[in-house]
């Protein structure tokens, strides 16, 4: 039967309408963190502007702030809140001490990319005491033990360092954003000043023909009284397999027994932070910590090759050509460098710690 042209047109229109493709669902937008500042008179907030993290890049920003207040009366903080968008590699805050190439006089915001620039060069903050750190995206809250607090002076310079990665081993789906709250308390409530320890093993080499590499370091508190370690976390990149910390007597040359271990992590991308009240490890007078990092070699990502790693090896450790072995050496960018960093928080504070 032959259909009239009018009916053919209607039939085709109906079939086309019935087979129309479904509209594509929009991908959910990346979550953007928020954080209300502390109540008036009970703390302060650092809130750098959001920033882009271009695809294929490793970006580390250094922001300089001064502790608010006037006069000479110290400011004490015993609670920290931190909020970070997804994609963060780390957040570190340091007290500014010896100034080399990283100087607040050169700008209150200094950005470095892919390992190049003063905000990536660790010698610039080699003697800058740690204030607080976080390696978690989202929201983090940390209350110090009762009576324990960080001590600051009004006008003191602090440096907030934010590292975001949008490369092979880690991605940033949106923009970089960091917020940090310092909650304060009256001096009359402070019994102990918090001390911090930041140490890094810079002689590490994770090489192709050494499938399992392990390195260790020690730090000794020059204190005549016991030390309470109340928070700790470790940090390495994607070759990292196991991070451990132990209480150490300050004399032994072998790794302490398992009973002395107070921290362990098998996660490089989201390492846990052990905190009080669950953590309160007592180190005897004259003792310290022993930390170790175990690595497993991975082939380099597609963005680089072994020739690139060998060049970095020669620059970093002056390795002769005969010993080059596609090794990852110490550095900030996650695709071609490795870390073995320890963060520890303790009381009572001592200004003399020896690390090897």
PAMI-981816 format. One line per field, with one value per residue: residue number from 0; residue in three letters; x, y negated, z negated of N, C-alpha, C in turn. Coordinates in steps of 0.2 Angstrom, whole numbers. Each point is the difference from the previous one (the first is absolute). Last residue first. Example, Ala and Ser with C-alpha at 12.3 -4.5 7.8 and 13.67 -1.06 7.14 Angstrom:
# PAMI-981816
pos = c(1	0)
code = c(SER	ALA)
n_c1 = c(64	2)
n_c2 = c(11	28)
n_c3 = c(-35	0)
ca_c1 = c(4	-4)
ca_c2 = c(-6	-6)
ca_c3 = c(-1	0)
c_c1 = c(-4	4)
c_c2 = c(-5	-6)
c_c3 = c(-3	0)
//
This chain:
# PAMI-981816
pos = c(355	354	353	352	351	350	349	348	347	346	345	344	343	342	341	340	339	338	337	336	335	334	333	332	331	330	329	328	327	326	325	324	323	322	321	320	319	318	317	316	315	314	313	312	311	310	309	308	307	306	305	304	303	302	301	300	299	298	297	296	295	294	293	292	291	290	289	288	287	286	285	284	283	282	281	280	279	278	277	276	275	274	273	272	271	270	269	268	267	266	265	264	263	262	261	260	259	258	257	256	255	254	253	252	251	250	249	248	247	246	245	244	243	242	241	240	239	238	237	236	235	234	233	232	231	230	229	228	227	226	225	224	223	222	221	220	219	218	217	216	215	214	213	212	211	210	209	208	207	206	205	204	203	202	201	200	199	198	197	196	195	194	193	192	191	190	189	188	187	186	185	184	183	182	181	180	179	178	177	176	175	174	173	172	171	170	169	168	167	166	165	164	163	162	161	160	159	158	157	156	155	154	153	152	151	150	149	148	147	146	145	144	143	142	141	140	139	138	137	136	135	134	133	132	131	130	129	128	127	126	125	124	123	122	121	120	119	118	117	116	115	114	113	112	111	110	109	108	107	106	105	104	103	102	101	100	99	98	97	96	95	94	93	92	91	90	89	88	87	86	85	84	83	82	81	80	79	78	77	76	75	74	73	72	71	70	69	68	67	66	65	64	63	62	61	60	59	58	57	56	55	54	53	52	51	50	49	48	47	46	45	44	43	42	41	40	39	38	37	36	35	34	33	32	31	30	29	28	27	26	25	24	23	22	21	20	19	18	17	16	15	14	13	12	11	10	9	8	7	6	5	4	3	2	1	0)
code = c(UNK	UNK	UNK	UNK	UNK	UNK	UNK	UNK	UNK	UNK	UNK	UNK	UNK	UNK	UNK	UNK	UNK	UNK	UNK	UNK	UNK	UNK	UNK	UNK	UNK	UNK	UNK	UNK	UNK	UNK	UNK	UNK	UNK	UNK	UNK	UNK	UNK	UNK	UNK	UNK	UNK	UNK	UNK	UNK	UNK	UNK	UNK	UNK	UNK	UNK	UNK	UNK	UNK	UNK	UNK	UNK	UNK	UNK	UNK	UNK	UNK	UNK	UNK	UNK	UNK	UNK	UNK	UNK	UNK	UNK	UNK	UNK	UNK	UNK	UNK	UNK	UNK	UNK	UNK	UNK	UNK	UNK	UNK	UNK	UNK	UNK	UNK	UNK	UNK	UNK	UNK	UNK	UNK	UNK	UNK	UNK	UNK	UNK	UNK	UNK	UNK	UNK	UNK	UNK	UNK	UNK	UNK	UNK	UNK	UNK	UNK	UNK	UNK	UNK	UNK	UNK	UNK	UNK	UNK	UNK	UNK	UNK	UNK	UNK	UNK	UNK	UNK	UNK	UNK	UNK	UNK	UNK	UNK	UNK	UNK	UNK	UNK	UNK	UNK	UNK	UNK	UNK	UNK	UNK	UNK	UNK	UNK	UNK	UNK	UNK	UNK	UNK	UNK	UNK	UNK	UNK	UNK	UNK	UNK	UNK	UNK	UNK	UNK	UNK	UNK	UNK	UNK	UNK	UNK	UNK	UNK	UNK	UNK	UNK	UNK	UNK	UNK	UNK	UNK	UNK	UNK	UNK	UNK	UNK	UNK	UNK	UNK	UNK	UNK	UNK	UNK	UNK	UNK	UNK	UNK	UNK	UNK	UNK	UNK	UNK	UNK	UNK	UNK	UNK	UNK	UNK	UNK	UNK	UNK	UNK	UNK	UNK	UNK	UNK	UNK	UNK	UNK	UNK	UNK	UNK	UNK	UNK	UNK	UNK	UNK	UNK	UNK	UNK	UNK	UNK	UNK	UNK	UNK	UNK	UNK	UNK	UNK	UNK	UNK	UNK	UNK	UNK	UNK	UNK	UNK	UNK	UNK	UNK	UNK	UNK	UNK	UNK	UNK	UNK	UNK	UNK	UNK	UNK	UNK	UNK	UNK	UNK	UNK	UNK	UNK	UNK	UNK	UNK	UNK	UNK	UNK	UNK	UNK	UNK	UNK	UNK	UNK	UNK	UNK	UNK	UNK	UNK	UNK	UNK	UNK	UNK	UNK	UNK	UNK	UNK	UNK	UNK	UNK	UNK	UNK	UNK	UNK	UNK	UNK	UNK	UNK	UNK	UNK	UNK	UNK	UNK	UNK	UNK	UNK	UNK	UNK	UNK	UNK	UNK	UNK	UNK	UNK	UNK	UNK	UNK	UNK	UNK	UNK	UNK	UNK	UNK	UNK	UNK	UNK	UNK	UNK	UNK	UNK	UNK	UNK	UNK	UNK	UNK	UNK	UNK	UNK	UNK	UNK	UNK	UNK	UNK	UNK	UNK	UNK	UNK	UNK	UNK	UNK	UNK	UNK	UNK)
n_c1 = c(348	-5	-5	-10	-8	-15	-23	-25	-17	-15	-7	-3	9	6	17	8	11	-4	4	-3	-9	-25	-9	12	17	25	22	4	-1	10	12	23	29	25	19	4	3	-10	-8	-21	-19	1	0	-21	-16	2	-9	-23	-7	2	-16	-25	-26	-24	-13	6	17	4	4	10	0	6	0	9	2	10	4	4	6	14	7	-17	-21	-24	-27	-25	-26	-23	-23	-13	10	12	10	-4	1	1	-4	12	16	-2	3	8	4	10	8	19	14	-2	12	26	22	22	26	19	-2	-3	-19	-23	-24	-27	-13	-13	-4	-11	-1	-3	7	3	-12	7	3	-1	-12	-9	-10	-4	3	23	17	23	18	21	21	8	5	-8	2	-4	5	-4	0	-8	-3	-10	-4	4	21	8	-9	0	0	13	6	8	-10	-19	-12	-17	-13	-15	-9	-14	-16	-6	-13	-17	-23	-19	2	2	-22	-10	-7	0	2	-4	0	-3	2	-1	2	-14	-10	4	25	18	22	17	7	-5	-5	2	8	7	6	9	4	14	4	9	-5	-12	-9	5	-3	-2	-15	-9	-13	-16	-17	2	-5	-15	-10	-13	-7	-12	3	20	25	23	12	13	14	18	28	25	23	23	3	-9	8	9	-14	-13	-19	-8	14	2	-6	-10	-22	-11	-6	-6	-7	-10	3	22	23	7	0	16	17	22	12	-2	-6	-20	-29	-20	-19	-19	-13	-14	-4	-8	-24	-21	-26	-6	1	2	4	4	9	7	11	16	9	16	15	9	9	-11	-21	-14	-3	17	8	7	4	2	6	-4	2	-6	2	-12	-14	-23	-7	-10	-10	-12	-11	5	6	-1	3	-8	-4	-8	-14	-11	-21	-6	8	-3	-10	-1	-2	4	-7	-3	-6	-18	-14	-8	-19	-14	-12	-21	-12	-9	-19	-19	-24	-5	2	-18	-19	1	-4	-22	-12	4	-12	-22	-5	1	-14	1	-3	0)
n_c2 = c(-67	-21	-14	-22	-21	-17	9	5	17	13	2	10	5	10	7	11	7	0	-3	-4	-3	-5	-16	-23	-11	11	19	22	23	15	14	4	-8	-1	-6	-24	-15	-17	-20	-9	-12	-2	20	11	-8	8	21	2	-3	18	17	-9	-15	-4	21	12	16	23	11	11	0	-5	-9	-14	-9	-10	-6	-17	-8	-5	-9	2	14	3	6	-2	-1	0	2	-21	-14	7	8	2	11	2	1	4	18	23	17	-4	-4	-6	3	20	15	24	14	-3	-13	-3	-4	-10	-13	-17	-14	11	3	4	0	2	4	6	12	1	-18	-12	-19	-20	-10	-5	2	-6	-6	-9	-2	6	-7	1	-3	-11	-13	-6	-2	18	13	15	16	18	18	18	19	14	19	7	-4	-5	-21	-21	-21	-15	-21	-17	-17	0	-14	-12	-16	-6	-16	-9	-15	-8	0	-6	-18	-15	-25	-15	0	7	5	10	0	9	1	8	2	9	3	10	20	24	12	22	20	14	-11	-26	-22	-9	-18	-13	-22	-14	-22	-15	-21	-20	-19	-17	4	24	27	28	24	19	17	6	19	11	-4	1	-1	5	-1	5	2	13	6	0	-19	-15	-21	-13	-1	-12	-6	2	6	-12	-5	19	14	-6	-6	-23	-15	7	20	23	2	-22	-22	-26	-19	-23	-19	-15	-8	-3	19	21	21	6	1	-2	11	4	5	19	18	19	17	19	17	11	-6	1	-5	-18	-9	-10	0	-9	2	-7	-10	-25	-27	-24	-22	-25	-23	-20	1	16	22	13	3	10	11	22	18	23	20	20	16	10	8	-12	-21	-15	-24	-14	-16	-15	-1	-1	3	-9	-1	-4	-6	-22	0	24	16	6	16	14	17	13	14	21	8	6	18	8	3	14	3	5	16	7	7	13	-3	-18	5	11	-12	-12	12	4	-17	-3	14	-4	-15	8	22	27	26	28)
n_c3 = c(-311	-20	-25	-16	-18	-11	-14	-14	-12	10	29	28	28	26	22	26	24	30	29	29	23	1	-16	-9	-15	-9	-1	14	18	22	19	2	-1	-4	14	4	-22	-19	-15	-10	10	24	13	2	16	22	5	4	22	15	0	6	2	0	-5	-24	-13	-14	-24	-26	-27	-29	-28	-24	-28	-27	-28	-23	-27	-26	-22	-20	5	12	5	12	7	17	3	-3	14	23	27	27	27	28	27	20	-3	-16	-17	-27	-29	-27	-23	-11	-14	-3	16	-1	8	16	0	-10	-26	-17	-7	-3	13	13	23	27	29	27	27	25	22	21	6	-17	-26	-29	-28	-28	-27	-28	-24	-17	-21	-17	-23	-11	3	26	26	20	25	24	25	23	25	23	22	24	21	22	15	22	8	-18	-19	-20	-20	-18	-15	-21	-21	-22	-21	-25	-24	-25	-20	-25	-25	-16	2	-3	-4	20	16	24	29	27	29	27	29	29	29	28	30	21	13	0	-4	-3	2	9	20	-1	-15	-27	-22	-25	-19	-24	-17	-21	-19	-19	-21	-14	-24	-11	-9	-8	-5	-16	-21	-18	5	24	26	23	27	25	29	27	28	11	-8	-11	-18	-22	-16	-10	4	4	14	11	24	20	21	11	15	24	14	1	14	26	18	1	9	-6	-19	-13	-20	-15	-13	8	-1	-23	-14	5	8	6	-22	-29	-26	-14	-2	-3	10	12	20	16	24	19	13	11	-7	-19	-25	-28	-30	-28	-28	-28	-19	-3	-9	-2	-14	-7	4	17	16	21	18	17	25	26	28	19	23	17	21	20	23	24	19	4	-15	-20	-13	-21	-23	-22	-26	-27	-29	-27	-29	-28	-19	1	16	12	19	25	21	23	25	26	23	20	25	19	16	24	18	19	25	17	17	25	18	12	4	16	23	9	6	20	20	6	11	23	15	5	17	23	7	4	10	0)
ca_c1 = c(5	-2	5	-1	6	3	7	4	1	1	2	-2	-2	-3	-4	-1	0	1	-3	3	7	1	-2	-5	-7	-3	-4	3	-4	-1	-7	-4	-6	-5	0	-4	4	1	6	5	-2	0	7	5	-2	2	7	2	-2	6	6	4	7	3	1	-6	-2	2	-5	1	0	-3	1	-4	3	-6	3	-4	-3	-2	5	4	4	7	5	5	4	7	2	3	-3	-1	-2	3	-3	3	-4	-5	4	-3	2	-4	1	-3	-6	-3	2	-3	-7	-4	-4	-7	-4	1	0	7	5	4	7	4	1	3	-1	3	-1	-3	0	4	-3	-4	4	-1	6	-1	5	-3	-7	-2	-6	-4	-3	-6	1	-5	5	-2	1	0	-1	3	-3	5	-2	5	-2	-8	0	3	-4	3	-5	0	-4	5	1	6	-1	7	0	6	-1	6	1	1	6	5	5	-2	-1	6	4	-2	4	-5	4	-2	2	-3	3	-3	3	5	-3	-6	-4	-3	-5	-2	-1	5	-5	3	-5	3	-5	2	-4	-1	-1	-1	4	5	-3	1	2	1	5	-1	5	6	-1	-1	6	1	5	0	4	0	-6	-5	-6	0	-5	-1	-5	-5	-7	-4	-7	-1	4	-3	-2	5	0	7	1	-5	1	-1	4	6	4	-3	5	-2	6	-2	-3	-7	-1	1	-7	0	-7	-3	5	-3	6	7	6	2	7	1	5	0	1	5	5	6	3	-3	3	-5	3	-5	1	-4	0	-5	0	-6	-1	-3	4	4	5	1	-3	-5	3	-5	3	-3	2	-1	1	0	1	5	7	1	0	5	-1	5	0	-5	3	-4	4	0	0	4	2	4	4	-4	-1	6	-1	2	-1	0	4	-2	4	6	-1	4	5	-1	5	5	-1	5	5	7	0	-1	6	5	-2	0	7	3	-2	3	7	0	-1	6	0	-2	4	-4)
ca_c2 = c(3	5	3	7	4	-3	-1	-3	-7	-5	3	-5	3	-5	2	-6	4	-3	3	0	2	5	7	2	-2	-6	-4	-3	-5	-1	-2	6	-2	3	7	4	1	7	0	4	0	-6	-3	4	-2	-7	1	2	-6	-5	1	6	0	-7	-2	-1	-7	-3	0	-4	5	-2	6	0	4	0	3	4	-3	5	2	-6	-1	2	-3	4	-4	0	6	4	1	-5	2	-4	-2	2	-2	-5	-6	-4	3	-2	4	-2	-4	-3	-7	-3	-2	6	2	-3	4	-1	6	3	-5	-2	2	-3	4	-4	2	-5	0	6	1	6	6	0	1	-3	1	3	2	0	0	-1	3	-3	4	3	4	-2	-2	-6	0	-6	-1	-6	-2	-6	-2	-4	-2	0	1	7	6	2	5	2	6	4	-3	4	3	2	1	3	4	0	6	-3	2	3	3	7	4	3	-5	0	-2	-2	0	-4	3	-4	2	-4	1	-5	-7	-1	-5	-5	-4	4	7	3	2	4	4	4	4	3	5	1	7	2	5	-2	-4	-7	-4	-7	-3	-4	0	-3	-5	2	2	-3	3	-3	3	-4	-1	-4	2	3	4	3	5	-2	2	5	-3	-1	6	1	-7	-3	1	1	7	4	1	-6	-6	0	5	5	4	6	2	7	5	2	1	-6	-3	-6	0	-2	0	-1	-3	-1	-2	-6	-1	-7	-1	-6	-1	5	-2	-1	6	3	-1	2	0	3	-2	3	7	3	7	3	6	6	6	0	-5	-3	-6	2	-2	-3	-3	-6	-2	-7	-2	-7	1	-4	2	7	2	5	5	0	6	1	-2	2	-1	5	-4	3	7	0	-6	-6	1	-2	-7	1	-6	-1	-6	-3	2	-5	-5	2	-4	-3	3	-5	-3	1	-6	2	5	-2	-4	5	3	-5	-1	6	0	-5	2	5	-4	-4	-7	-5	-6	-6)
ca_c3 = c(5	4	5	3	2	6	-1	5	1	-6	-7	-5	-7	-3	-6	-5	-6	-7	-6	-6	1	6	-2	5	-1	4	-4	-6	-3	-8	1	1	2	-6	-1	5	6	1	4	-4	-7	-3	0	-5	-7	-1	-1	-7	-4	1	-5	1	0	1	7	4	0	7	5	6	5	7	5	6	6	5	6	5	6	6	4	1	-5	1	-4	0	-5	0	2	-6	-6	-5	-6	-5	-6	-6	-6	3	2	5	6	5	6	6	-1	6	0	-5	2	0	-6	-1	4	7	4	1	1	-6	1	-5	-6	-5	-7	-4	-7	-2	-7	-1	3	6	6	7	5	7	4	7	0	7	2	6	5	-2	-6	-5	-5	-4	-7	-2	-7	-3	-7	-3	-7	-3	-7	0	-7	-2	4	7	1	7	2	4	7	2	7	3	7	3	7	5	4	6	4	-5	4	1	-6	-3	-4	-7	-5	-5	-7	-6	-6	-6	-7	-5	-7	-1	1	5	-3	4	-4	-6	2	4	6	5	4	5	3	6	2	8	2	7	3	5	5	-2	5	-2	4	5	4	-3	-4	-7	-4	-7	-5	-6	-6	-7	-5	3	2	7	1	6	0	-4	2	-4	-2	-7	-4	-6	-2	-4	-8	-2	0	-4	-8	-3	1	-3	2	4	4	3	4	3	-5	1	7	4	0	-4	-1	6	6	7	4	-4	4	-3	-4	-3	-5	-3	-7	-1	-4	4	3	6	6	5	7	5	8	5	-2	4	-1	2	5	-3	-1	-7	-1	-7	-2	-6	-6	-4	-7	-2	-7	-1	-7	-2	-7	-4	1	1	7	0	5	5	4	6	6	5	6	6	6	5	-2	-6	-1	-3	-7	-4	-4	-8	-4	-7	-2	-7	-6	-1	-6	-5	-2	-7	-5	-2	-6	-6	-1	-1	-5	-7	-2	-1	-6	-5	-1	-2	-7	-4	0	-6	-6	-3	2	-5	1	0)
c_c1 = c(-3	5	-3	5	-1	6	2	7	5	4	0	1	-1	-2	-2	-4	0	0	2	-3	5	8	2	-1	-5	-7	-2	-4	4	-4	-3	-8	-5	-7	-5	-1	-4	4	2	7	6	-1	0	7	5	-1	3	7	2	-2	6	6	3	7	3	1	-6	-2	3	-6	0	1	-3	2	-6	3	-6	5	-4	-2	-1	6	4	4	7	6	5	3	7	2	-8	-2	0	-2	4	-3	2	-4	-5	4	-3	2	-5	2	-4	-6	-3	1	-4	-7	-5	-3	-7	-4	1	0	7	5	4	7	3	0	4	-1	4	-2	-4	0	4	-2	-4	5	-2	6	-3	6	-3	-8	-1	-6	-4	-4	-6	2	-4	6	-2	0	0	-1	4	-3	6	-3	5	-2	-8	1	3	-3	1	-4	1	-3	5	1	7	-1	7	-2	7	-1	7	1	0	7	5	5	-2	0	7	4	-3	5	-5	5	-2	3	-3	2	-3	3	6	-3	-6	-4	-3	-5	-2	-2	4	-6	3	-6	2	-5	1	-4	0	-1	-2	4	5	-4	0	2	0	6	-1	6	6	-2	-2	6	0	4	0	4	2	-6	-5	-6	1	-6	0	-5	-5	-7	-4	-6	-1	3	-4	-2	5	0	7	1	-4	1	-2	4	7	5	-4	6	-2	5	-3	-3	-7	-1	1	-7	-1	-8	-4	5	-3	5	6	6	0	7	0	5	-1	2	5	6	6	3	-4	4	-5	3	-5	1	-5	0	-6	0	-7	-1	-3	4	3	5	1	-3	-6	4	-6	2	-3	2	0	0	1	0	5	8	1	0	7	-1	5	1	-6	3	-4	5	0	1	4	3	4	5	-5	-2	6	-2	2	-2	-1	5	-2	4	6	-1	4	7	-1	5	5	-2	5	5	8	0	-1	7	6	0	1	7	3	-1	4	7	1	-1	6	0	-3	4)
c_c2 = c(4	2	5	2	7	3	-3	0	-1	4	-6	3	-7	3	-7	3	-5	5	-4	3	0	2	4	8	3	0	-7	-5	-3	-6	-1	-2	6	-2	3	7	4	1	8	0	3	0	-7	-3	3	-3	-7	0	1	-6	-5	1	7	-1	-7	-2	-1	-7	-3	1	-4	6	-2	6	-1	4	1	3	4	-4	4	2	-6	-2	2	-4	5	-4	1	7	-1	2	-6	3	-4	-2	3	-3	-6	-6	-4	4	-2	5	-3	-4	-4	-8	-3	-3	5	3	-2	5	-2	6	3	-5	-2	3	-5	4	-5	2	-5	0	6	2	6	7	0	3	-2	0	2	2	0	1	-1	4	-4	4	3	4	-3	-1	-6	0	-7	0	-7	-1	-5	-3	-4	-2	0	1	7	6	2	6	1	6	4	-2	3	4	3	2	2	5	-1	6	-3	2	3	5	7	3	4	-4	1	-1	-2	2	-5	3	-5	3	-5	2	-5	-7	-1	-5	-5	-3	4	8	3	1	3	4	3	5	3	6	1	8	3	5	-3	-5	-7	-4	-7	-3	-5	-1	-3	-6	2	2	-4	3	-5	4	-3	0	-6	3	3	4	3	6	-3	1	5	-4	-1	5	1	-7	-3	1	2	7	3	1	-6	-6	0	5	6	3	7	1	6	4	2	0	-7	-3	-6	-1	-2	0	-1	-3	-2	-3	-7	0	-7	-1	-7	-1	6	-2	-2	6	4	-1	3	-2	3	-2	5	8	3	8	2	5	6	6	1	-5	-2	-7	2	-2	-4	-3	-7	-2	-7	0	-7	2	-4	1	8	3	4	6	-1	6	0	-3	3	-3	6	-4	3	7	0	-6	-6	1	-1	-7	1	-7	-1	-6	-4	2	-4	-4	3	-4	-4	3	-5	-3	2	-6	3	6	-2	-4	5	4	-5	-1	6	1	-5	2	5	-3	-4	-7	-5	-6)
c_c3 = c(5	5	4	5	2	3	7	-2	5	-5	-5	-7	-4	-7	-3	-6	-6	-5	-6	-6	-6	0	6	0	5	-1	4	-3	-6	-1	-7	0	1	2	-5	0	5	7	1	3	-4	-8	-3	0	-5	-7	0	-1	-7	-4	1	-4	2	0	2	7	4	0	7	5	7	4	7	4	6	6	5	5	4	6	6	4	1	-6	2	-4	-2	-6	-1	2	0	-7	-5	-7	-5	-7	-6	-6	1	1	6	6	5	6	6	-2	6	-1	-5	2	1	-6	-2	4	7	5	1	1	-7	0	-6	-7	-4	-8	-4	-8	-1	-7	0	2	6	5	7	4	7	4	7	1	7	1	5	5	-3	-6	-6	-5	-4	-8	-2	-8	-2	-7	-2	-7	-3	-7	-2	-7	-2	3	7	1	8	3	4	7	2	6	3	8	2	6	4	5	7	4	-6	3	0	-6	-2	-5	-7	-7	-5	-6	-6	-6	-5	-7	-5	-7	-1	0	4	-5	4	-4	-6	1	5	5	6	4	7	2	7	0	7	0	7	2	5	5	-2	6	-3	4	6	5	-3	-5	-7	-3	-6	-5	-6	-5	-6	-5	3	2	7	1	8	0	-5	3	-4	-3	-7	-4	-6	-2	-4	-8	-2	0	-4	-8	-4	1	-2	2	3	4	3	5	3	-5	2	7	4	0	-5	0	6	5	7	5	-5	5	-3	-4	-2	-6	-2	-7	-1	-4	5	2	6	7	5	7	4	7	4	-2	4	0	2	5	-3	0	-7	0	-7	-2	-6	-7	-3	-7	-1	-7	-1	-8	-2	-7	-4	1	1	7	0	5	6	3	6	7	6	5	6	6	5	-2	-7	-1	-2	-8	-4	-3	-7	-2	-8	-1	-6	-6	-1	-6	-5	-2	-7	-5	-1	-6	-6	-2	-1	-5	-7	-2	-2	-7	-6	-2	-3	-8	-4	0	-6	-7	-3	3	-5	0)
//
